[in-house]
Amino acid sequence: SVPDVVVVGGGLAGLAAAATVAAAGRTVVVHERRGVLGGRGRSVNQDGFTFNQGPHALYRGGPAERLLSALGVSLRGGRPPLQGRLVFDGRSEIAPAGPATLLRTRALGPRGKLEIGRLLSRLPKLSAARLADVSAEDWIAGSVSGERPAEMMRALVRLATYANQPAELSADVAITQMQAALGPGVLYLDGGWQTIVDQLRETPGVQIVTSDGLAELPDRRAVIVAVGGSQATGALLEKTFDVGPAASASCLDLGLSRRPDAAFVLGGDVPFYFSNHSAVADLAPEGQHHAAAVQYLGPHDEPDPARIEAFTRHAGVRDDDIVVTRRLHRMTTVTAIPTAARGGLAGRPRVTDTGHDSVFIAGDWVGPDGHLLDAVMASADAAAKAALRVVDRARVG
C-alpha cells in the first residue's frame, strides 16, 4: 500500500520523524541510501568497547529528551562528574566547577576568578535570545576583561557547542548550551547512541528501506527530507539554503586498561578536550575504560594527531594503558552553526522552507529550537506534525 508519509534519510532526524508519524497511527516508510541506519548517531563496537561518532552527550530537559521519552525510548546512563582539570600554558590545574573549586584553582588569578564567578552566577538569568545577533566572541569580550578569563569562556563555549568559531557563532547558542550544561546537565548513554537508533527503528509501524536514498522527491501525500546538511537537502529540493558554516573536530577514541586520573581535561588556551565516558556509562568491558580526546577545529585548522595524543597525558594516560584506538580524523560536529549574522537560532530555516506545500525538512540546522541533538529532535517533531496535518487534510478532503 502507498504510505501516508515518506521520510528520506535514516539518521536520527528521519527515524524520530518516522516514529512520530507512526505513533499518530499513520503509515510511514523511511528510505536510507546507506546500508545502515543512524547517521552520526551510530555507534560501533571494537573489541568490546562502544565508540560513538565522537564524544556524544545528551542534554537533559530539552527537546531531545522530551521527544524520545514521549516515543518510549529508554535513556539509560549517567551524568558525568564535574571534577576535572583545566590546561593553561601546558599545565593542568583544577577546573573551576563551583565556588569551592574556583577559589582553589591556580588556573586563574584573583581578578580572573572574580570575573568568572560573576559571569557564571549571572549566566542562568541571561536572556539568550536577546543576544542572537551578537557573536559569542563579542559577548565574551563584553563580559570579562582579562585574556585568561576570556580564554576559559571560549573553552566552555567550545565544550558546550562542539564548535570552534566564536567570531561567527551566535551568543544565544553559546549561552543556551552553557545554561543547560550547568543546569539539568548531560547524560552519557549506556551502550552509546546506537541504543537510540535501535529503539527508534523498532517503533511499530515504521517501514525501513536501506540502500535506497531516492535521487528525486517522491510523489506522495507528505515527504520529510532528513538527509543531513543543507547541501544534500538542497540538491534533492533544487533549492539553496542560507545557513552558517559547518563545525568539525578530530577525535581519538581510546579503550584503556586503567582508569584515567581525571574524568575530564579541558584545554583553556588550546582547543582540546579529554573525557572518560565510561566513568558513568556502560561503554567498556568489565574493568576497562572508554575515553575520547578531541581537537575542536577552527575554520583554518588541520587535525594534529600528535597533539591530540599528547593532550591525553594531562589525564595520566600512558602508552601501556591503551588497549585499542579508533581515529576520526575529521568529523562534522554541527552541519551548520547558528551565526550572529543570520540571527542565531531564530535565523535557521524552518521545517516548511522547502518550496513545496507537502515537503518538510529536519536536521540539526533546521528550526528555531535547540542545538545538536535538541535541534535534530525539535525539527523532526515539527516536520512530522506538519506532515500529519497534510495527511489529515487529504483524508478529510
Buried (B, 14 or more C-beta within 10 A) or exposed (E): EEBBBBBBBBBBBBBBBBBBBBBBEBBBBBBBBBEEBBBBBBBEEBEBBBBBBBBBBBBBEBBBBBBBEEBEBEBEBBBBEBBBBBBBEEEBBBBBBEEEBBEEBEBBEEEBBBBBBEBBEEBEEBEBBEBBBBBBBBBBBEBBEBEBBBBBBBBBBBBBBBBBBBEBBBBBBBBBBBBBBBEBBBBBBBBBBBBBBBBBBEBEBBBBBBEBBBEEBEEBBBBBBBBBBBBBBBEBBEBEBEBBBBBBBBBBBBBBBBBBBBBBBBBBBBBBBBBBBBBBBBBBBEEBBBBBBBBBBBEEBEBBEEBBBEBBBBBBBEEEBBBBBBEBEBBBBBBBBBBBEBBBBBBBBBBBBBEEEBBBBBBBBBBBBBBBBBBBBBBBBBBBBBBBEBBBEEEEE
